[in-house]
Amino acid sequence: MKRTAPILILLACLLWPVAAQACSACGAGREDRNQKAFLSTTLLLSFLPLGMIGGGLWWLNGRVRERFPDEFVDRDA
């Protein structure tokens, strides 16, 4: 029994890449439509947080300038 465990682990490690070949995220799929959908979704989800942070900072900047209009005026002029 002790000798079969390492053999089973080795066999599982050797057969694991066979299951990974069916992965749709690897880009090796044959359907061009799936690759385009995956790429466009990846780009959307990558830039969405950046856009939300930038939009929030832009909105906050406008609110601060609206609430404190004389805060950024050069007083020496």
mmJSON file of the N, C-alpha and C atoms, coordinates in Angstrom:
{"data_MODEL":{"atom_site":{
"group_PDB":["ATOM","ATOM","ATOM","ATOM","ATOM","ATOM","ATOM","ATOM","ATOM","ATOM","ATOM","ATOM","ATOM","ATOM","ATOM","ATOM","ATOM","ATOM","ATOM","ATOM","ATOM","ATOM","ATOM","ATOM","ATOM","ATOM","ATOM","ATOM","ATOM","ATOM","ATOM","ATOM","ATOM","ATOM","ATOM","ATOM","ATOM","ATOM","ATOM","ATOM","ATOM","ATOM","ATOM","ATOM","ATOM","ATOM","ATOM","ATOM","ATOM","ATOM","ATOM","ATOM","ATOM","ATOM","ATOM","ATOM","ATOM","ATOM","ATOM","ATOM","ATOM","ATOM","ATOM","ATOM","ATOM","ATOM","ATOM","ATOM","ATOM","ATOM","ATOM","ATOM","ATOM","ATOM","ATOM","ATOM","ATOM","ATOM","ATOM","ATOM","ATOM","ATOM","ATOM","ATOM","ATOM","ATOM","ATOM","ATOM","ATOM","ATOM","ATOM","ATOM","ATOM","ATOM","ATOM","ATOM","ATOM","ATOM","ATOM","ATOM","ATOM","ATOM","ATOM","ATOM","ATOM","ATOM","ATOM","ATOM","ATOM","ATOM","ATOM","ATOM","ATOM","ATOM","ATOM","ATOM","ATOM","ATOM","ATOM","ATOM","ATOM","ATOM","ATOM","ATOM","ATOM","ATOM","ATOM","ATOM","ATOM","ATOM","ATOM","ATOM","ATOM","ATOM","ATOM","ATOM","ATOM","ATOM","ATOM","ATOM","ATOM","ATOM","ATOM","ATOM","ATOM","ATOM","ATOM","ATOM","ATOM","ATOM","ATOM","ATOM","ATOM","ATOM","ATOM","ATOM","ATOM","ATOM","ATOM","ATOM","ATOM","ATOM","ATOM","ATOM","ATOM","ATOM","ATOM","ATOM","ATOM","ATOM","ATOM","ATOM","ATOM","ATOM","ATOM","ATOM","ATOM","ATOM","ATOM","ATOM","ATOM","ATOM","ATOM","ATOM","ATOM","ATOM","ATOM","ATOM","ATOM","ATOM","ATOM","ATOM","ATOM","ATOM","ATOM","ATOM","ATOM","ATOM","ATOM","ATOM","ATOM","ATOM","ATOM","ATOM","ATOM","ATOM","ATOM","ATOM","ATOM","ATOM","ATOM","ATOM","ATOM","ATOM","ATOM","ATOM","ATOM","ATOM","ATOM","ATOM","ATOM","ATOM","ATOM","ATOM","ATOM","ATOM","ATOM","ATOM","ATOM","ATOM","ATOM"],
"id":[1,2,3,4,5,6,7,8,9,10,11,12,13,14,15,16,17,18,19,20,21,22,23,24,25,26,27,28,29,30,31,32,33,34,35,36,37,38,39,40,41,42,43,44,45,46,47,48,49,50,51,52,53,54,55,56,57,58,59,60,61,62,63,64,65,66,67,68,69,70,71,72,73,74,75,76,77,78,79,80,81,82,83,84,85,86,87,88,89,90,91,92,93,94,95,96,97,98,99,100,101,102,103,104,105,106,107,108,109,110,111,112,113,114,115,116,117,118,119,120,121,122,123,124,125,126,127,128,129,130,131,132,133,134,135,136,137,138,139,140,141,142,143,144,145,146,147,148,149,150,151,152,153,154,155,156,157,158,159,160,161,162,163,164,165,166,167,168,169,170,171,172,173,174,175,176,177,178,179,180,181,182,183,184,185,186,187,188,189,190,191,192,193,194,195,196,197,198,199,200,201,202,203,204,205,206,207,208,209,210,211,212,213,214,215,216,217,218,219,220,221,222,223,224,225,226,227,228,229,230,231],
"type_symbol":["N","C","C","N","C","C","N","C","C","N","C","C","N","C","C","N","C","C","N","C","C","N","C","C","N","C","C","N","C","C","N","C","C","N","C","C","N","C","C","N","C","C","N","C","C","N","C","C","N","C","C","N","C","C","N","C","C","N","C","C","N","C","C","N","C","C","N","C","C","N","C","C","N","C","C","N","C","C","N","C","C","N","C","C","N","C","C","N","C","C","N","C","C","N","C","C","N","C","C","N","C","C","N","C","C","N","C","C","N","C","C","N","C","C","N","C","C","N","C","C","N","C","C","N","C","C","N","C","C","N","C","C","N","C","C","N","C","C","N","C","C","N","C","C","N","C","C","N","C","C","N","C","C","N","C","C","N","C","C","N","C","C","N","C","C","N","C","C","N","C","C","N","C","C","N","C","C","N","C","C","N","C","C","N","C","C","N","C","C","N","C","C","N","C","C","N","C","C","N","C","C","N","C","C","N","C","C","N","C","C","N","C","C","N","C","C","N","C","C","N","C","C","N","C","C","N","C","C","N","C","C"],
"label_atom_id":["N","CA","C","N","CA","C","N","CA","C","N","CA","C","N","CA","C","N","CA","C","N","CA","C","N","CA","C","N","CA","C","N","CA","C","N","CA","C","N","CA","C","N","CA","C","N","CA","C","N","CA","C","N","CA","C","N","CA","C","N","CA","C","N","CA","C","N","CA","C","N","CA","C","N","CA","C","N","CA","C","N","CA","C","N","CA","C","N","CA","C","N","CA","C","N","CA","C","N","CA","C","N","CA","C","N","CA","C","N","CA","C","N","CA","C","N","CA","C","N","CA","C","N","CA","C","N","CA","C","N","CA","C","N","CA","C","N","CA","C","N","CA","C","N","CA","C","N","CA","C","N","CA","C","N","CA","C","N","CA","C","N","CA","C","N","CA","C","N","CA","C","N","CA","C","N","CA","C","N","CA","C","N","CA","C","N","CA","C","N","CA","C","N","CA","C","N","CA","C","N","CA","C","N","CA","C","N","CA","C","N","CA","C","N","CA","C","N","CA","C","N","CA","C","N","CA","C","N","CA","C","N","CA","C","N","CA","C","N","CA","C","N","CA","C","N","CA","C","N","CA","C","N","CA","C","N","CA","C","N","CA","C","N","CA","C","N","CA","C"],
"label_alt_id":[null,null,null,null,null,null,null,null,null,null,null,null,null,null,null,null,null,null,null,null,null,null,null,null,null,null,null,null,null,null,null,null,null,null,null,null,null,null,null,null,null,null,null,null,null,null,null,null,null,null,null,null,null,null,null,null,null,null,null,null,null,null,null,null,null,null,null,null,null,null,null,null,null,null,null,null,null,null,null,null,null,null,null,null,null,null,null,null,null,null,null,null,null,null,null,null,null,null,null,null,null,null,null,null,null,null,null,null,null,null,null,null,null,null,null,null,null,null,null,null,null,null,null,null,null,null,null,null,null,null,null,null,null,null,null,null,null,null,null,null,null,null,null,null,null,null,null,null,null,null,null,null,null,null,null,null,null,null,null,null,null,null,null,null,null,null,null,null,null,null,null,null,null,null,null,null,null,null,null,null,null,null,null,null,null,null,null,null,null,null,null,null,null,null,null,null,null,null,null,null,null,null,null,null,null,null,null,null,null,null,null,null,null,null,null,null,null,null,null,null,null,null,null,null,null,null,null,null,null,null,null],
"label_comp_id":["MET","MET","MET","LYS","LYS","LYS","ARG","ARG","ARG","THR","THR","THR","ALA","ALA","ALA","PRO","PRO","PRO","ILE","ILE","ILE","LEU","LEU","LEU","ILE","ILE","ILE","LEU","LEU","LEU","LEU","LEU","LEU","ALA","ALA","ALA","CYS","CYS","CYS","LEU","LEU","LEU","LEU","LEU","LEU","TRP","TRP","TRP","PRO","PRO","PRO","VAL","VAL","VAL","ALA","ALA","ALA","ALA","ALA","ALA","GLN","GLN","GLN","ALA","ALA","ALA","CYS","CYS","CYS","SER","SER","SER","ALA","ALA","ALA","CYS","CYS","CYS","GLY","GLY","GLY","ALA","ALA","ALA","GLY","GLY","GLY","ARG","ARG","ARG","GLU","GLU","GLU","ASP","ASP","ASP","ARG","ARG","ARG","ASN","ASN","ASN","GLN","GLN","GLN","LYS","LYS","LYS","ALA","ALA","ALA","PHE","PHE","PHE","LEU","LEU","LEU","SER","SER","SER","THR","THR","THR","THR","THR","THR","LEU","LEU","LEU","LEU","LEU","LEU","LEU","LEU","LEU","SER","SER","SER","PHE","PHE","PHE","LEU","LEU","LEU","PRO","PRO","PRO","LEU","LEU","LEU","GLY","GLY","GLY","MET","MET","MET","ILE","ILE","ILE","GLY","GLY","GLY","GLY","GLY","GLY","GLY","GLY","GLY","LEU","LEU","LEU","TRP","TRP","TRP","TRP","TRP","TRP","LEU","LEU","LEU","ASN","ASN","ASN","GLY","GLY","GLY","ARG","ARG","ARG","VAL","VAL","VAL","ARG","ARG","ARG","GLU","GLU","GLU","ARG","ARG","ARG","PHE","PHE","PHE","PRO","PRO","PRO","ASP","ASP","ASP","GLU","GLU","GLU","PHE","PHE","PHE","VAL","VAL","VAL","ASP","ASP","ASP","ARG","ARG","ARG","ASP","ASP","ASP","ALA","ALA","ALA"],
"label_asym_id":["A","A","A","A","A","A","A","A","A","A","A","A","A","A","A","A","A","A","A","A","A","A","A","A","A","A","A","A","A","A","A","A","A","A","A","A","A","A","A","A","A","A","A","A","A","A","A","A","A","A","A","A","A","A","A","A","A","A","A","A","A","A","A","A","A","A","A","A","A","A","A","A","A","A","A","A","A","A","A","A","A","A","A","A","A","A","A","A","A","A","A","A","A","A","A","A","A","A","A","A","A","A","A","A","A","A","A","A","A","A","A","A","A","A","A","A","A","A","A","A","A","A","A","A","A","A","A","A","A","A","A","A","A","A","A","A","A","A","A","A","A","A","A","A","A","A","A","A","A","A","A","A","A","A","A","A","A","A","A","A","A","A","A","A","A","A","A","A","A","A","A","A","A","A","A","A","A","A","A","A","A","A","A","A","A","A","A","A","A","A","A","A","A","A","A","A","A","A","A","A","A","A","A","A","A","A","A","A","A","A","A","A","A","A","A","A","A","A","A","A","A","A","A","A","A","A","A","A","A","A","A"],
"label_entity_id":["1","1","1","1","1","1","1","1","1","1","1","1","1","1","1","1","1","1","1","1","1","1","1","1","1","1","1","1","1","1","1","1","1","1","1","1","1","1","1","1","1","1","1","1","1","1","1","1","1","1","1","1","1","1","1","1","1","1","1","1","1","1","1","1","1","1","1","1","1","1","1","1","1","1","1","1","1","1","1","1","1","1","1","1","1","1","1","1","1","1","1","1","1","1","1","1","1","1","1","1","1","1","1","1","1","1","1","1","1","1","1","1","1","1","1","1","1","1","1","1","1","1","1","1","1","1","1","1","1","1","1","1","1","1","1","1","1","1","1","1","1","1","1","1","1","1","1","1","1","1","1","1","1","1","1","1","1","1","1","1","1","1","1","1","1","1","1","1","1","1","1","1","1","1","1","1","1","1","1","1","1","1","1","1","1","1","1","1","1","1","1","1","1","1","1","1","1","1","1","1","1","1","1","1","1","1","1","1","1","1","1","1","1","1","1","1","1","1","1","1","1","1","1","1","1","1","1","1","1","1","1"],
"label_seq_id":[1,1,1,2,2,2,3,3,3,4,4,4,5,5,5,6,6,6,7,7,7,8,8,8,9,9,9,10,10,10,11,11,11,12,12,12,13,13,13,14,14,14,15,15,15,16,16,16,17,17,17,18,18,18,19,19,19,20,20,20,21,21,21,22,22,22,23,23,23,24,24,24,25,25,25,26,26,26,27,27,27,28,28,28,29,29,29,30,30,30,31,31,31,32,32,32,33,33,33,34,34,34,35,35,35,36,36,36,37,37,37,38,38,38,39,39,39,40,40,40,41,41,41,42,42,42,43,43,43,44,44,44,45,45,45,46,46,46,47,47,47,48,48,48,49,49,49,50,50,50,51,51,51,52,52,52,53,53,53,54,54,54,55,55,55,56,56,56,57,57,57,58,58,58,59,59,59,60,60,60,61,61,61,62,62,62,63,63,63,64,64,64,65,65,65,66,66,66,67,67,67,68,68,68,69,69,69,70,70,70,71,71,71,72,72,72,73,73,73,74,74,74,75,75,75,76,76,76,77,77,77],
"pdbx_PDB_ins_code":[null,null,null,null,null,null,null,null,null,null,null,null,null,null,null,null,null,null,null,null,null,null,null,null,null,null,null,null,null,null,null,null,null,null,null,null,null,null,null,null,null,null,null,null,null,null,null,null,null,null,null,null,null,null,null,null,null,null,null,null,null,null,null,null,null,null,null,null,null,null,null,null,null,null,null,null,null,null,null,null,null,null,null,null,null,null,null,null,null,null,null,null,null,null,null,null,null,null,null,null,null,null,null,null,null,null,null,null,null,null,null,null,null,null,null,null,null,null,null,null,null,null,null,null,null,null,null,null,null,null,null,null,null,null,null,null,null,null,null,null,null,null,null,null,null,null,null,null,null,null,null,null,null,null,null,null,null,null,null,null,null,null,null,null,null,null,null,null,null,null,null,null,null,null,null,null,null,null,null,null,null,null,null,null,null,null,null,null,null,null,null,null,null,null,null,null,null,null,null,null,null,null,null,null,null,null,null,null,null,null,null,null,null,null,null,null,null,null,null,null,null,null,null,null,null,null,null,null,null,null,null],
"Cartn_x":[0.808,0.0,0.856,1.993,2.845,3.5,3.732,4.381,3.405,2.127,1.164,0.817,0.947,0.61,1.512,2.845,3.682,3.436,3.126,2.845,1.561,0.542,-0.715,-0.535,0.269,0.531,1.284,2.27,3.024,2.128,1.277,0.347,-0.626,-1.13,-2.042,-1.346,-0.096,0.662,0.952,1.175,1.448,0.195,-0.968,-2.208,-2.903,-2.488,-3.131,-3.078,-1.966,-1.954,-2.941,-3.31,-4.289,-5.627,-6.011,-7.266,-7.175,-5.995,-5.832,-5.883,-5.731,-5.774,-7.165,-8.187,-9.554,-9.92,-8.995,-9.257,-9.568,-10.687,-11.05,-10.27,-9.654,-8.929,-7.511,-7.02,-5.637,-5.451,-6.499,-6.39,-6.102,-6.068,-5.767,-7.037,-8.177,-9.43,-9.501,-10.295,-10.371,-11.378,-12.318,-13.346,-12.878,-12.819,-12.367,-13.344,-14.623,-15.639,-15.439,-15.084,-14.841,-13.612,-12.581,-11.376,-11.649,-12.424,-12.756,-13.598,-14.552,-15.394,-14.561,-13.662,-12.814,-11.898,-11.304,-10.41,-11.158,-12.332,-13.076,-13.564,-13.97,-14.388,-13.206,-12.06,-10.86,-10.484,-10.532,-10.21,-11.22,-12.494,-13.518,-13.303,-13.091,-12.927,-11.584,-10.608,-9.335,-9.428,-10.138,-10.204,-11.365,-12.345,-13.488,-13.087,-12.277,-11.881,-11.084,-10.214,-9.451,-10.376,-11.366,-12.33,-13.177,-13.552,-14.351,-13.543,-12.3,-11.449,-11.212,-10.901,-10.694,-11.956,-13.108,-14.368,-14.695,-14.406,-14.632,-13.738,-12.476,-11.568,-11.98,-12.434,-12.903,-14.129,-15.068,-16.271,-15.914,-14.996,-14.578,-13.875,-13.07,-12.394,-13.417,-14.441,-15.484,-16.248,-16.549,-17.278,-16.439,-15.139,-14.267,-14.151,-13.982,-13.877,-15.193,-16.314,-17.619,-17.862,-17.468,-17.722,-16.739,-15.492,-14.452,-13.85,-14.563,-14.074,-12.808,-12.58,-11.398,-10.229,-10.335,-9.304,-8.011,-8.136,-6.943,-6.528,-7.027,-6.675,-5.373,-4.476,-3.196,-3.451,-3.153,-3.461,-2.452,-1.285,-0.286,-0.577,-1.439,-1.668,-2.545],
"Cartn_y":[-1.193,0.0,1.263,1.199,2.382,2.689,1.674,1.898,2.403,2.147,2.572,4.063,4.649,6.067,6.971,6.811,7.662,7.43,6.207,5.918,6.605,6.58,7.257,8.771,9.315,10.759,11.124,10.339,10.581,10.47,9.483,9.296,10.47,10.943,12.087,13.345,13.551,14.72,14.646,13.464,13.301,13.471,13.106,13.213,14.562,15.354,16.648,17.595,17.749,18.651,18.25,16.992,16.565,17.235,17.364,18.026,19.529,20.103,21.544,21.965,21.063,21.423,21.866,21.526,21.905,23.274,23.953,25.246,26.3,27.016,28.043,29.333,29.486,30.716,30.728,29.597,29.538,30.174,30.403,31.011,30.023,28.749,27.748,27.161,27.727,27.221,27.461,26.693,26.793,27.829,28.184,29.112,30.546,31.298,32.681,33.549,33.203,33.989,33.915,32.754,32.601,33.388,33.391,34.131,35.628,36.135,37.563,37.936,37.091,37.356,37.343,36.39,36.314,37.532,37.939,39.083,40.375,40.564,41.8,41.865,40.748,40.733,40.997,40.447,40.688,42.161,42.781,44.203,45.045,44.726,45.469,45.382,44.179,44.012,44.533,44.709,45.293,46.807,47.434,48.894,49.459,48.653,49.136,49.699,49.026,49.628,50.92,50.963,52.189,53.34,53.06,54.091,54.537,53.603,53.973,54.813,54.481,55.271,56.649,56.719,58.012,58.864,58.248,58.98,59.484,58.679,59.111,60.267,60.221,61.334,62.6,62.453,63.601,64.231,63.384,63.872,64.55,63.949,64.513,65.844,65.968,67.222,68.322,67.99,68.967,69.385,68.434,68.757,69.631,69.352,70.158,71.566,71.702,73.04,73.811,73.088,73.73,74.176,73.364,73.663,74.682,74.633,75.552,76.286,77.262,77.896,78.72,79.267,80.116,79.361,78.071,77.293,77.235,77.2,77.03,78.321,79.447,80.737,81.212,81.718,82.215,83.515,83.543,84.718,85.851,85.596,86.634,87.523,87.107,87.859,89.051],
"Cartn_z":[0.0,0.0,0.0,0.685,0.769,-0.574,-1.382,-2.67,-3.728,-3.556,-4.571,-4.471,-3.292,-3.13,-3.981,-3.939,-4.798,-6.285,-6.634,-8.047,-8.484,-7.631,-7.96,-8.029,-7.14,-7.174,-8.444,-8.798,-10.027,-11.252,-11.275,-12.389,-12.491,-11.351,-11.349,-11.861,-11.468,-11.938,-13.434,-13.931,-15.353,-16.201,-15.672,-16.427,-16.246,-15.287,-15.025,-16.224,-16.954,-18.114,-19.207,-19.283,-20.274,-20.006,-18.754,-18.399,-18.648,-18.509,-18.68,-20.146,-21.07,-22.483,-22.917,-22.164,-22.504,-21.936,-21.313,-20.678,-21.741,-21.572,-22.552,-22.33,-21.172,-20.864,-21.42,-21.888,-22.349,-23.724,-24.44,-25.759,-26.863,-26.54,-27.545,-28.157,-27.809,-28.364,-29.866,-30.544,-31.994,-32.462,-31.62,-32.052,-31.843,-32.928,-32.873,-32.105,-32.163,-31.464,-29.948,-29.45,-28.014,-27.577,-28.386,-28.044,-28.002,-28.952,-28.961,-27.756,-27.394,-26.233,-24.955,-24.843,-23.654,-23.56,-24.672,-24.668,-24.356,-24.953,-24.698,-23.254,-22.697,-21.296,-20.378,-20.723,-19.921,-19.938,-21.105,-21.191,-20.418,-20.544,-19.823,-18.321,-17.82,-16.383,-15.879,-16.767,-16.363,-16.253,-17.183,-17.195,-16.385,-16.033,-15.274,-13.908,-13.107,-11.824,-11.993,-13.003,-13.236,-13.612,-14.446,-14.825,-13.648,-12.803,-11.632,-10.65,-10.437,-9.547,-10.139,-11.438,-12.094,-12.082,-12.344,-12.31,-10.914,-9.905,-8.521,-8.13,-8.545,-8.255,-9.003,-10.243,-11.016,-10.357,-9.919,-9.242,-7.916,-7.158,-5.878,-6.071,-7.111,-7.41,-7.699,-8.476,-8.775,-7.532,-6.667,-5.429,-4.5,-4.399,-3.53,-4.08,-5.388,-5.98,-5.877,-5.908,-5.774,-4.331,-3.392,-1.98,-1.413,-1.86,-1.385,-2.585,-3.162,-4.398,-4.206,-3.022,-2.804,-2.194,-2.063,-1.403,-2.211,-3.518,-4.372,-5.066,-4.626,-5.212,-4.573,-5.394,-4.894,-4.146,-2.884,-2.035,-2.212,-2.77,-2.947,-4.14,-5.033,-6.262,-6.068],
"occupancy":[1.0,1.0,1.0,1.0,1.0,1.0,1.0,1.0,1.0,1.0,1.0,1.0,1.0,1.0,1.0,1.0,1.0,1.0,1.0,1.0,1.0,1.0,1.0,1.0,1.0,1.0,1.0,1.0,1.0,1.0,1.0,1.0,1.0,1.0,1.0,1.0,1.0,1.0,1.0,1.0,1.0,1.0,1.0,1.0,1.0,1.0,1.0,1.0,1.0,1.0,1.0,1.0,1.0,1.0,1.0,1.0,1.0,1.0,1.0,1.0,1.0,1.0,1.0,1.0,1.0,1.0,1.0,1.0,1.0,1.0,1.0,1.0,1.0,1.0,1.0,1.0,1.0,1.0,1.0,1.0,1.0,1.0,1.0,1.0,1.0,1.0,1.0,1.0,1.0,1.0,1.0,1.0,1.0,1.0,1.0,1.0,1.0,1.0,1.0,1.0,1.0,1.0,1.0,1.0,1.0,1.0,1.0,1.0,1.0,1.0,1.0,1.0,1.0,1.0,1.0,1.0,1.0,1.0,1.0,1.0,1.0,1.0,1.0,1.0,1.0,1.0,1.0,1.0,1.0,1.0,1.0,1.0,1.0,1.0,1.0,1.0,1.0,1.0,1.0,1.0,1.0,1.0,1.0,1.0,1.0,1.0,1.0,1.0,1.0,1.0,1.0,1.0,1.0,1.0,1.0,1.0,1.0,1.0,1.0,1.0,1.0,1.0,1.0,1.0,1.0,1.0,1.0,1.0,1.0,1.0,1.0,1.0,1.0,1.0,1.0,1.0,1.0,1.0,1.0,1.0,1.0,1.0,1.0,1.0,1.0,1.0,1.0,1.0,1.0,1.0,1.0,1.0,1.0,1.0,1.0,1.0,1.0,1.0,1.0,1.0,1.0,1.0,1.0,1.0,1.0,1.0,1.0,1.0,1.0,1.0,1.0,1.0,1.0,1.0,1.0,1.0,1.0,1.0,1.0,1.0,1.0,1.0,1.0,1.0,1.0,1.0,1.0,1.0,1.0,1.0,1.0],
"B_iso_or_equiv":[0.0,0.0,0.0,0.0,0.0,0.0,0.0,0.0,0.0,0.0,0.0,0.0,0.0,0.0,0.0,0.0,0.0,0.0,0.0,0.0,0.0,0.0,0.0,0.0,0.0,0.0,0.0,0.0,0.0,0.0,0.0,0.0,0.0,0.0,0.0,0.0,0.0,0.0,0.0,0.0,0.0,0.0,0.0,0.0,0.0,0.0,0.0,0.0,0.0,0.0,0.0,0.0,0.0,0.0,0.0,0.0,0.0,0.0,0.0,0.0,0.0,0.0,0.0,0.0,0.0,0.0,0.0,0.0,0.0,0.0,0.0,0.0,0.0,0.0,0.0,0.0,0.0,0.0,0.0,0.0,0.0,0.0,0.0,0.0,0.0,0.0,0.0,0.0,0.0,0.0,0.0,0.0,0.0,0.0,0.0,0.0,0.0,0.0,0.0,0.0,0.0,0.0,0.0,0.0,0.0,0.0,0.0,0.0,0.0,0.0,0.0,0.0,0.0,0.0,0.0,0.0,0.0,0.0,0.0,0.0,0.0,0.0,0.0,0.0,0.0,0.0,0.0,0.0,0.0,0.0,0.0,0.0,0.0,0.0,0.0,0.0,0.0,0.0,0.0,0.0,0.0,0.0,0.0,0.0,0.0,0.0,0.0,0.0,0.0,0.0,0.0,0.0,0.0,0.0,0.0,0.0,0.0,0.0,0.0,0.0,0.0,0.0,0.0,0.0,0.0,0.0,0.0,0.0,0.0,0.0,0.0,0.0,0.0,0.0,0.0,0.0,0.0,0.0,0.0,0.0,0.0,0.0,0.0,0.0,0.0,0.0,0.0,0.0,0.0,0.0,0.0,0.0,0.0,0.0,0.0,0.0,0.0,0.0,0.0,0.0,0.0,0.0,0.0,0.0,0.0,0.0,0.0,0.0,0.0,0.0,0.0,0.0,0.0,0.0,0.0,0.0,0.0,0.0,0.0,0.0,0.0,0.0,0.0,0.0,0.0,0.0,0.0,0.0,0.0,0.0,0.0],
"pdbx_formal_charge":[null,null,null,null,null,null,null,null,null,null,null,null,null,null,null,null,null,null,null,null,null,null,null,null,null,null,null,null,null,null,null,null,null,null,null,null,null,null,null,null,null,null,null,null,null,null,null,null,null,null,null,null,null,null,null,null,null,null,null,null,null,null,null,null,null,null,null,null,null,null,null,null,null,null,null,null,null,null,null,null,null,null,null,null,null,null,null,null,null,null,null,null,null,null,null,null,null,null,null,null,null,null,null,null,null,null,null,null,null,null,null,null,null,null,null,null,null,null,null,null,null,null,null,null,null,null,null,null,null,null,null,null,null,null,null,null,null,null,null,null,null,null,null,null,null,null,null,null,null,null,null,null,null,null,null,null,null,null,null,null,null,null,null,null,null,null,null,null,null,null,null,null,null,null,null,null,null,null,null,null,null,null,null,null,null,null,null,null,null,null,null,null,null,null,null,null,null,null,null,null,null,null,null,null,null,null,null,null,null,null,null,null,null,null,null,null,null,null,null,null,null,null,null,null,null,null,null,null,null,null,null],
"auth_seq_id":[1,1,1,2,2,2,3,3,3,4,4,4,5,5,5,6,6,6,7,7,7,8,8,8,9,9,9,10,10,10,11,11,11,12,12,12,13,13,13,14,14,14,15,15,15,16,16,16,17,17,17,18,18,18,19,19,19,20,20,20,21,21,21,22,22,22,23,23,23,24,24,24,25,25,25,26,26,26,27,27,27,28,28,28,29,29,29,30,30,30,31,31,31,32,32,32,33,33,33,34,34,34,35,35,35,36,36,36,37,37,37,38,38,38,39,39,39,40,40,40,41,41,41,42,42,42,43,43,43,44,44,44,45,45,45,46,46,46,47,47,47,48,48,48,49,49,49,50,50,50,51,51,51,52,52,52,53,53,53,54,54,54,55,55,55,56,56,56,57,57,57,58,58,58,59,59,59,60,60,60,61,61,61,62,62,62,63,63,63,64,64,64,65,65,65,66,66,66,67,67,67,68,68,68,69,69,69,70,70,70,71,71,71,72,72,72,73,73,73,74,74,74,75,75,75,76,76,76,77,77,77],
"auth_comp_id":["MET","MET","MET","LYS","LYS","LYS","ARG","ARG","ARG","THR","THR","THR","ALA","ALA","ALA","PRO","PRO","PRO","ILE","ILE","ILE","LEU","LEU","LEU","ILE","ILE","ILE","LEU","LEU","LEU","LEU","LEU","LEU","ALA","ALA","ALA","CYS","CYS","CYS","LEU","LEU","LEU","LEU","LEU","LEU","TRP","TRP","TRP","PRO","PRO","PRO","VAL","VAL","VAL","ALA","ALA","ALA","ALA","ALA","ALA","GLN","GLN","GLN","ALA","ALA","ALA","CYS","CYS","CYS","SER","SER","SER","ALA","ALA","ALA","CYS","CYS","CYS","GLY","GLY","GLY","ALA","ALA","ALA","GLY","GLY","GLY","ARG","ARG","ARG","GLU","GLU","GLU","ASP","ASP","ASP","ARG","ARG","ARG","ASN","ASN","ASN","GLN","GLN","GLN","LYS","LYS","LYS","ALA","ALA","ALA","PHE","PHE","PHE","LEU","LEU","LEU","SER","SER","SER","THR","THR","THR","THR","THR","THR","LEU","LEU","LEU","LEU","LEU","LEU","LEU","LEU","LEU","SER","SER","SER","PHE","PHE","PHE","LEU","LEU","LEU","PRO","PRO","PRO","LEU","LEU","LEU","GLY","GLY","GLY","MET","MET","MET","ILE","ILE","ILE","GLY","GLY","GLY","GLY","GLY","GLY","GLY","GLY","GLY","LEU","LEU","LEU","TRP","TRP","TRP","TRP","TRP","TRP","LEU","LEU","LEU","ASN","ASN","ASN","GLY","GLY","GLY","ARG","ARG","ARG","VAL","VAL","VAL","ARG","ARG","ARG","GLU","GLU","GLU","ARG","ARG","ARG","PHE","PHE","PHE","PRO","PRO","PRO","ASP","ASP","ASP","GLU","GLU","GLU","PHE","PHE","PHE","VAL","VAL","VAL","ASP","ASP","ASP","ARG","ARG","ARG","ASP","ASP","ASP","ALA","ALA","ALA"],
"auth_asym_id":["A","A","A","A","A","A","A","A","A","A","A","A","A","A","A","A","A","A","A","A","A","A","A","A","A","A","A","A","A","A","A","A","A","A","A","A","A","A","A","A","A","A","A","A","A","A","A","A","A","A","A","A","A","A","A","A","A","A","A","A","A","A","A","A","A","A","A","A","A","A","A","A","A","A","A","A","A","A","A","A","A","A","A","A","A","A","A","A","A","A","A","A","A","A","A","A","A","A","A","A","A","A","A","A","A","A","A","A","A","A","A","A","A","A","A","A","A","A","A","A","A","A","A","A","A","A","A","A","A","A","A","A","A","A","A","A","A","A","A","A","A","A","A","A","A","A","A","A","A","A","A","A","A","A","A","A","A","A","A","A","A","A","A","A","A","A","A","A","A","A","A","A","A","A","A","A","A","A","A","A","A","A","A","A","A","A","A","A","A","A","A","A","A","A","A","A","A","A","A","A","A","A","A","A","A","A","A","A","A","A","A","A","A","A","A","A","A","A","A","A","A","A","A","A","A","A","A","A","A","A","A"],
"auth_atom_id":["N","CA","C","N","CA","C","N","CA","C","N","CA","C","N","CA","C","N","CA","C","N","CA","C","N","CA","C","N","CA","C","N","CA","C","N","CA","C","N","CA","C","N","CA","C","N","CA","C","N","CA","C","N","CA","C","N","CA","C","N","CA","C","N","CA","C","N","CA","C","N","CA","C","N","CA","C","N","CA","C","N","CA","C","N","CA","C","N","CA","C","N","CA","C","N","CA","C","N","CA","C","N","CA","C","N","CA","C","N","CA","C","N","CA","C","N","CA","C","N","CA","C","N","CA","C","N","CA","C","N","CA","C","N","CA","C","N","CA","C","N","CA","C","N","CA","C","N","CA","C","N","CA","C","N","CA","C","N","CA","C","N","CA","C","N","CA","C","N","CA","C","N","CA","C","N","CA","C","N","CA","C","N","CA","C","N","CA","C","N","CA","C","N","CA","C","N","CA","C","N","CA","C","N","CA","C","N","CA","C","N","CA","C","N","CA","C","N","CA","C","N","CA","C","N","CA","C","N","CA","C","N","CA","C","N","CA","C","N","CA","C","N","CA","C","N","CA","C","N","CA","C","N","CA","C","N","CA","C","N","CA","C","N","CA","C","N","CA","C"],
"pdbx_PDB_model_num":[1,1,1,1,1,1,1,1,1,1,1,1,1,1,1,1,1,1,1,1,1,1,1,1,1,1,1,1,1,1,1,1,1,1,1,1,1,1,1,1,1,1,1,1,1,1,1,1,1,1,1,1,1,1,1,1,1,1,1,1,1,1,1,1,1,1,1,1,1,1,1,1,1,1,1,1,1,1,1,1,1,1,1,1,1,1,1,1,1,1,1,1,1,1,1,1,1,1,1,1,1,1,1,1,1,1,1,1,1,1,1,1,1,1,1,1,1,1,1,1,1,1,1,1,1,1,1,1,1,1,1,1,1,1,1,1,1,1,1,1,1,1,1,1,1,1,1,1,1,1,1,1,1,1,1,1,1,1,1,1,1,1,1,1,1,1,1,1,1,1,1,1,1,1,1,1,1,1,1,1,1,1,1,1,1,1,1,1,1,1,1,1,1,1,1,1,1,1,1,1,1,1,1,1,1,1,1,1,1,1,1,1,1,1,1,1,1,1,1,1,1,1,1,1,1,1,1,1,1,1,1]
}}}
